[in-house]
Amino acid sequence: MLIRLGYDIRFEVSERMPMVALLNVHSSRDKDLLEPDKLHIDPNAKVEQYVDSFGNYCSRFVAQPGELRLWNSTLIEDSGEPDAQNPAAREVPVEELPHEMLRYLLASRYCEVDLLSQIAIELFGNAAPGWQRVQAICDWVHGKVTFGYNFARATKTALDVYTERQGVCRDFQHLAITFCRSLNIPARYVTGYLGDIGVPAAPSPMDFSAWFEAYLEDRWWTFDARHNQPRIGRVVMATGRDAADVAITTSFGNPRLIRFDVVTDEVAQEAAVER
């Protein structure tokens, strides 16, 4: 399967402003890219690229006053298979976890493990450990939290989501991540592309998506408390402890967003060749 990925993001910038963007496909999908995956900036700016502590590609540049456009279009090959599942995957005891997994057990900006641990134990402490426990968490969050773009709030934490029972996709994932960590299951936040492939098209405009991964057995597994079903065509852009680590753009100033378009479309082989 071939998927056309792209975005067109525009800001009104009032003054010279340093920025960092996480808009590249994650390095784990480098081999699947069939076209260059390059951040284009108008007006042109010098870009320094680096890899952060989570393994994400980051682009650092300085925006000048006026309209700033960030855009890209690339093509990626995908298996066309839904998210991998392994209902028999076991939880790994904390003492056996690789060192690098320990940070995904701790509280972070949007995931207050210390405040939700007792609630997690009461809700899921008796669930079968491993895959079944993580799925029980997803089922609960999916069933108890109402989705709506009007519920978005930049400061909303997992505790807020638990209390208000409303949110957007990132809020669903933050609450599920926090419950997992509260039960000693490493969990990390993921942002990327997720188009309406194999499912009815959503009525809302396309956007970047969020899901999470839980570490079970010996690897990371994809879970999605928002959609709560295996999906086709996920393309990871960045991973971190929560949304604070994987912001699409971080501005050291106050730009005004004036346009935000995202493309995630399956394309035929013939169309890709003609392009």
C-alpha positions as a Markdown table, in Angstrom:
| # | Residue | x | y | z |
|---|---|---|---|---|
| 1 | Met | 0.0 | 0.0 | 0.0 |
| 2 | Leu | 1.2 | 3.5 | -0.8 |
| 3 | Ile | 0.2 | 6.5 | 1.3 |
| 4 | Arg | 0.6 | 10.2 | 0.4 |
| 5 | Leu | 1.6 | 12.2 | 3.5 |
| 6 | Gly | 1.7 | 15.9 | 3.8 |
| 7 | Tyr | 0.9 | 19.1 | 5.6 |
| 8 | Asp | 0.5 | 22.8 | 5.0 |
| 9 | Ile | 0.8 | 24.9 | 8.1 |
| 10 | Arg | 0.9 | 28.6 | 8.2 |
| 11 | Phe | 1.5 | 31.2 | 10.9 |
| 12 | Glu | 1.4 | 34.9 | 11.2 |
| 13 | Val | 4.7 | 35.9 | 12.9 |
| 14 | Ser | 4.9 | 39.3 | 14.6 |
| 15 | Glu | 8.7 | 39.3 | 15.3 |
| 16 | Arg | 11.8 | 37.3 | 14.7 |
| 17 | Met | 11.1 | 33.9 | 16.4 |
| 18 | Pro | 13.2 | 30.8 | 17.1 |
| 19 | Met | 11.2 | 27.6 | 16.4 |
| 20 | Val | 11.6 | 23.8 | 16.6 |
| 21 | Ala | 9.4 | 21.5 | 14.5 |
| 22 | Leu | 8.8 | 17.7 | 14.8 |
| 23 | Leu | 7.3 | 17.2 | 11.3 |
| 24 | Asn | 9.4 | 14.4 | 9.9 |
| 25 | Val | 8.4 | 10.8 | 9.7 |
| 26 | His | 10.1 | 8.8 | 12.5 |
| 27 | Ser | 13.4 | 7.2 | 11.8 |
| 28 | Ser | 11.9 | 3.7 | 12.3 |
| 29 | Arg | 10.0 | 4.3 | 8.9 |
| 30 | Asp | 13.0 | 5.7 | 7.0 |
| 31 | Lys | 13.3 | 2.5 | 4.9 |
| 32 | Asp | 9.6 | 2.8 | 3.8 |
| 33 | Leu | 9.9 | 6.4 | 2.4 |
| 34 | Leu | 9.7 | 6.5 | -1.4 |
| 35 | Glu | 10.2 | 10.2 | -1.7 |
| 36 | Pro | 12.3 | 12.7 | 0.3 |
| 37 | Asp | 10.7 | 13.7 | 3.6 |
| 38 | Lys | 11.9 | 17.3 | 3.8 |
| 39 | Leu | 10.5 | 20.3 | 5.8 |
| 40 | His | 10.0 | 23.2 | 3.4 |
| 41 | Ile | 9.9 | 26.7 | 4.8 |
| 42 | Asp | 8.6 | 29.8 | 3.1 |
| 43 | Pro | 10.2 | 32.3 | 3.3 |
| 44 | Asn | 13.4 | 30.2 | 3.2 |
| 45 | Ala | 15.3 | 29.8 | 6.5 |
| 46 | Lys | 18.4 | 27.9 | 7.6 |
| 47 | Val | 17.4 | 24.6 | 9.2 |
| 48 | Glu | 19.5 | 22.6 | 11.7 |
| 49 | Gln | 18.3 | 19.1 | 12.2 |
| 50 | Tyr | 19.0 | 17.0 | 15.2 |
| 51 | Val | 17.8 | 13.9 | 17.0 |
| 52 | Asp | 16.4 | 14.4 | 20.5 |
| 53 | Ser | 16.7 | 12.1 | 23.5 |
| 54 | Phe | 13.6 | 10.1 | 22.3 |
| 55 | Gly | 15.0 | 9.4 | 18.8 |
| 56 | Asn | 12.8 | 12.0 | 17.1 |
| 57 | Tyr | 13.9 | 14.1 | 14.1 |
| 58 | Cys | 13.8 | 17.8 | 15.1 |
| 59 | Ser | 14.2 | 20.8 | 12.8 |
| 60 | Arg | 15.4 | 24.1 | 14.4 |
| 61 | Phe | 15.1 | 27.4 | 12.6 |
| 62 | Val | 14.4 | 31.1 | 13.1 |
| 63 | Ala | 11.2 | 32.5 | 11.5 |
| 64 | Gln | 11.1 | 36.1 | 10.3 |
| 65 | Pro | 8.2 | 38.5 | 10.8 |
| 66 | Gly | 5.3 | 38.0 | 8.3 |
| 67 | Glu | 3.5 | 34.9 | 7.1 |
| 68 | Leu | 5.4 | 31.6 | 7.7 |
| 69 | Arg | 4.6 | 28.5 | 5.7 |
| 70 | Leu | 5.7 | 25.0 | 6.7 |
| 71 | Trp | 4.9 | 22.3 | 4.2 |
| 72 | Asn | 5.8 | 19.0 | 2.8 |
| 73 | Ser | 4.5 | 16.1 | 0.6 |
| 74 | Thr | 6.0 | 12.6 | 0.6 |
| 75 | Leu | 5.1 | 9.1 | -0.2 |
| 76 | Ile | 5.5 | 6.1 | 2.0 |
| 77 | Glu | 5.0 | 2.3 | 1.5 |
| 78 | Asp | 2.9 | 0.6 | 4.2 |
| 79 | Ser | 2.2 | -3.1 | 4.8 |
| 80 | Gly | -1.6 | -2.4 | 4.6 |
| 81 | Glu | -1.9 | -4.6 | 7.7 |
| 82 | Pro | -3.8 | -3.5 | 10.8 |
| 83 | Asp | -2.0 | -2.9 | 14.1 |
| 84 | Ala | -0.2 | -6.0 | 15.3 |
| 85 | Gln | -1.8 | -7.7 | 18.3 |
| 86 | Asn | -0.6 | -10.3 | 20.8 |
| 87 | Pro | -3.2 | -11.1 | 23.5 |
| 88 | Ala | -0.7 | -13.4 | 25.2 |
| 89 | Ala | 1.9 | -10.7 | 25.6 |
| 90 | Arg | 3.0 | -10.6 | 29.3 |
| 91 | Glu | 3.8 | -7.8 | 31.6 |
| 92 | Val | 7.5 | -7.4 | 32.4 |
| 93 | Pro | 8.4 | -7.1 | 36.1 |
| 94 | Val | 10.0 | -3.8 | 36.8 |
| 95 | Glu | 13.2 | -5.4 | 37.9 |
| 96 | Glu | 13.5 | -7.0 | 34.5 |
| 97 | Leu | 12.8 | -4.0 | 32.4 |
| 98 | Pro | 15.5 | -2.5 | 30.2 |
| 99 | His | 17.0 | 0.6 | 31.8 |
| 100 | Glu | 15.6 | 2.9 | 29.0 |
| 101 | Met | 12.0 | 1.8 | 29.9 |
| 102 | Leu | 12.0 | 3.1 | 33.4 |
| 103 | Arg | 11.3 | 6.7 | 32.4 |
| 104 | Tyr | 8.0 | 5.5 | 30.9 |
| 105 | Leu | 6.8 | 4.5 | 34.4 |
| 106 | Leu | 7.2 | 7.9 | 35.9 |
| 107 | Ala | 4.9 | 10.9 | 36.1 |
| 108 | Ser | 5.3 | 13.5 | 33.4 |
| 109 | Arg | 3.8 | 16.9 | 32.4 |
| 110 | Tyr | 0.3 | 15.5 | 31.4 |
| 111 | Cys | 0.4 | 12.2 | 33.2 |
| 112 | Glu | 0.1 | 12.4 | 36.9 |
| 113 | Val | 0.9 | 8.9 | 37.9 |
| 114 | Asp | 1.1 | 9.8 | 41.6 |
| 115 | Leu | -2.4 | 11.2 | 41.6 |
| 116 | Leu | -4.1 | 8.4 | 39.7 |
| 117 | Ser | -2.3 | 5.3 | 41.0 |
| 118 | Gln | -4.9 | 4.3 | 43.6 |
| 119 | Ile | -7.7 | 4.8 | 41.1 |
| 120 | Ala | -5.9 | 2.7 | 38.5 |
| 121 | Ile | -5.5 | -0.1 | 41.1 |
| 122 | Glu | -9.2 | 0.0 | 42.0 |
| 123 | Leu | -10.3 | -0.1 | 38.4 |
| 124 | Phe | -7.8 | -2.5 | 36.8 |
| 125 | Gly | -5.9 | -4.2 | 39.6 |
| 126 | Asn | -8.0 | -7.4 | 39.2 |
| 127 | Ala | -7.7 | -7.4 | 35.4 |
| 128 | Ala | -5.6 | -10.2 | 33.9 |
| 129 | Pro | -2.0 | -8.8 | 33.7 |
| 130 | Gly | -0.4 | -8.1 | 30.4 |
| 131 | Trp | -2.2 | -7.4 | 27.1 |
| 132 | Gln | -5.6 | -8.0 | 28.7 |
| 133 | Arg | -5.0 | -5.3 | 31.4 |
| 134 | Val | -3.9 | -2.7 | 28.8 |
| 135 | Gln | -6.9 | -3.5 | 26.7 |
| 136 | Ala | -9.2 | -3.2 | 29.7 |
| 137 | Ile | -7.7 | 0.3 | 30.2 |
| 138 | Cys | -8.4 | 1.2 | 26.6 |
| 139 | Asp | -12.0 | -0.2 | 26.8 |
| 140 | Trp | -12.7 | 1.9 | 30.0 |
| 141 | Val | -11.2 | 5.2 | 28.6 |
| 142 | His | -12.9 | 4.7 | 25.3 |
| 143 | Gly | -16.3 | 4.0 | 26.9 |
| 144 | Lys | -16.1 | 6.7 | 29.7 |
| 145 | Val | -14.6 | 9.7 | 27.9 |
| 146 | Thr | -16.5 | 11.7 | 25.3 |
| 147 | Phe | -14.6 | 12.9 | 22.2 |
| 148 | Gly | -15.0 | 16.5 | 20.8 |
| 149 | Tyr | -12.7 | 19.1 | 19.3 |
| 150 | Asn | -14.5 | 21.7 | 21.5 |
| 151 | Phe | -13.1 | 19.9 | 24.5 |
| 152 | Ala | -9.5 | 20.7 | 23.6 |
| 153 | Arg | -7.4 | 22.5 | 26.1 |
| 154 | Ala | -3.6 | 22.9 | 26.0 |
| 155 | Thr | -3.3 | 22.5 | 29.8 |
| 156 | Lys | -5.6 | 19.5 | 30.2 |
| 157 | Thr | -3.9 | 16.7 | 32.1 |
| 158 | Ala | -4.9 | 13.0 | 32.6 |
| 159 | Leu | -6.5 | 13.9 | 36.0 |
| 160 | Asp | -8.6 | 16.6 | 34.3 |
| 161 | Val | -9.7 | 14.0 | 31.7 |
| 162 | Tyr | -10.6 | 11.5 | 34.4 |
| 163 | Thr | -12.6 | 14.2 | 36.2 |
| 164 | Glu | -14.3 | 15.9 | 33.2 |
| 165 | Arg | -14.7 | 12.7 | 31.0 |
| 166 | Gln | -14.2 | 14.8 | 27.9 |
| 167 | Gly | -11.3 | 15.4 | 25.5 |
| 168 | Val | -9.6 | 15.1 | 22.1 |
| 169 | Cys | -7.4 | 12.2 | 21.0 |
| 170 | Arg | -4.4 | 13.2 | 23.0 |
| 171 | Asp | -6.5 | 13.4 | 26.2 |
| 172 | Phe | -7.7 | 9.8 | 25.7 |
| 173 | Gln | -4.1 | 8.6 | 25.4 |
| 174 | His | -2.8 | 10.6 | 28.3 |
| 175 | Leu | -5.3 | 9.0 | 30.7 |
| 176 | Ala | -4.6 | 5.5 | 29.3 |
| 177 | Ile | -0.9 | 6.1 | 29.6 |
| 178 | Thr | -1.2 | 7.2 | 33.2 |
| 179 | Phe | -3.3 | 4.2 | 34.2 |
| 180 | Cys | -0.7 | 1.9 | 32.6 |
| 181 | Arg | 2.2 | 3.5 | 34.3 |
| 182 | Ser | 0.3 | 3.4 | 37.6 |
| 183 | Leu | 0.3 | -0.4 | 37.2 |
| 184 | Asn | 4.0 | -0.6 | 36.3 |
| 185 | Ile | 3.4 | -1.0 | 32.6 |
| 186 | Pro | 5.7 | 1.3 | 30.6 |
| 187 | Ala | 3.7 | 3.5 | 28.2 |
| 188 | Arg | 4.7 | 6.2 | 25.8 |
| 189 | Tyr | 2.8 | 8.8 | 23.8 |
| 190 | Val | 2.9 | 8.7 | 20.0 |
| 191 | Thr | 2.0 | 11.3 | 17.4 |
| 192 | Gly | 1.8 | 10.7 | 13.7 |
| 193 | Tyr | -0.4 | 10.3 | 10.6 |
| 194 | Leu | -3.6 | 8.2 | 10.7 |
| 195 | Gly | -5.9 | 8.5 | 7.7 |
| 196 | Asp | -9.4 | 7.1 | 7.2 |
| 197 | Ile | -8.1 | 3.9 | 5.6 |
| 198 | Gly | -10.3 | 0.9 | 5.9 |
| 199 | Val | -12.9 | 2.9 | 8.0 |
| 200 | Pro | -15.6 | 5.3 | 7.1 |
| 201 | Ala | -14.3 | 8.8 | 6.5 |
| 202 | Ala | -14.6 | 11.2 | 9.4 |
| 203 | Pro | -16.7 | 14.3 | 8.8 |
| 204 | Ser | -14.0 | 16.5 | 10.4 |
| 205 | Pro | -10.9 | 17.8 | 8.5 |
| 206 | Met | -7.8 | 15.6 | 8.6 |
| 207 | Asp | -5.4 | 16.2 | 11.4 |
| 208 | Phe | -2.3 | 14.6 | 12.9 |
| 209 | Ser | -3.3 | 11.9 | 15.4 |
| 210 | Ala | -2.2 | 10.5 | 18.7 |
| 211 | Trp | -2.1 | 7.0 | 20.1 |
| 212 | Phe | 0.1 | 5.2 | 22.6 |
| 213 | Glu | 2.4 | 2.3 | 23.0 |
| 214 | Ala | 2.7 | -0.1 | 25.9 |
| 215 | Tyr | 5.9 | -2.2 | 26.5 |
| 216 | Leu | 4.9 | -5.8 | 26.9 |
| 217 | Glu | 7.0 | -9.1 | 26.6 |
| 218 | Asp | 9.9 | -7.6 | 24.7 |
| 219 | Arg | 8.7 | -4.8 | 22.5 |
| 220 | Trp | 6.4 | -1.8 | 22.1 |
| 221 | Trp | 2.8 | -2.5 | 21.1 |
| 222 | Thr | 0.3 | 0.0 | 19.6 |
| 223 | Phe | -2.9 | 0.8 | 21.5 |
| 224 | Asp | -5.4 | 3.6 | 20.8 |
| 225 | Ala | -7.8 | 4.5 | 23.6 |
| 226 | Arg | -9.6 | 7.0 | 21.3 |
| 227 | His | -10.5 | 4.6 | 18.4 |
| 228 | Asn | -10.0 | 1.4 | 20.3 |
| 229 | Gln | -9.7 | -0.8 | 17.3 |
| 230 | Pro | -6.8 | -2.0 | 15.1 |
| 231 | Arg | -6.2 | 0.5 | 12.3 |
| 232 | Ile | -4.4 | 0.5 | 8.9 |
| 233 | Gly | -1.8 | 3.0 | 7.9 |
| 234 | Arg | -0.4 | 4.5 | 11.1 |
| 235 | Val | 2.8 | 6.4 | 10.4 |
| 236 | Val | 4.8 | 7.4 | 13.5 |
| 237 | Met | 6.3 | 10.9 | 13.6 |
| 238 | Ala | 7.5 | 11.1 | 17.2 |
| 239 | Thr | 7.3 | 9.4 | 20.5 |
| 240 | Gly | 7.8 | 10.7 | 24.1 |
| 241 | Arg | 6.5 | 10.7 | 27.6 |
| 242 | Asp | 3.5 | 12.7 | 26.7 |
| 243 | Ala | 2.4 | 15.5 | 24.3 |
| 244 | Ala | 4.8 | 18.0 | 25.8 |
| 245 | Asp | 7.7 | 15.9 | 24.3 |
| 246 | Val | 6.3 | 15.7 | 20.8 |
| 247 | Ala | 4.8 | 19.1 | 20.0 |
| 248 | Ile | 4.5 | 19.5 | 16.2 |
| 249 | Thr | 5.9 | 23.0 | 16.6 |
| 250 | Thr | 7.5 | 24.7 | 19.6 |
| 251 | Ser | 7.7 | 28.5 | 19.2 |
| 252 | Phe | 9.8 | 30.8 | 21.4 |
| 253 | Gly | 7.3 | 33.6 | 20.9 |
| 254 | Asn | 3.6 | 33.9 | 20.1 |
| 255 | Pro | 2.8 | 33.2 | 16.4 |
| 256 | Arg | -0.8 | 33.1 | 15.3 |
| 257 | Leu | -1.9 | 29.9 | 13.4 |
| 258 | Ile | -3.8 | 30.9 | 10.2 |
| 259 | Arg | -3.9 | 27.5 | 8.3 |
| 260 | Phe | -3.5 | 23.9 | 9.2 |
| 261 | Asp | -4.0 | 21.2 | 6.5 |
| 262 | Val | -2.9 | 17.6 | 6.8 |
| 263 | Val | -3.0 | 14.9 | 4.1 |
| 264 | Thr | -3.0 | 11.1 | 4.7 |
| 265 | Asp | -4.4 | 9.4 | 1.7 |
| 266 | Glu | -4.0 | 5.9 | 0.2 |
| 267 | Val | -2.9 | 6.3 | -3.5 |
| 268 | Ala | -2.9 | 3.8 | -6.3 |
| 269 | Gln | 0.5 | 2.5 | -7.6 |
| 270 | Glu | -0.3 | 4.0 | -11.0 |
| 271 | Ala | -1.0 | 7.5 | -9.6 |
| 272 | Ala | 2.2 | 7.4 | -7.6 |
| 273 | Val | 4.2 | 6.6 | -10.8 |
| 274 | Glu | 2.5 | 9.3 | -12.8 |
| 275 | Arg | 3.3 | 11.9 | -10.2 |
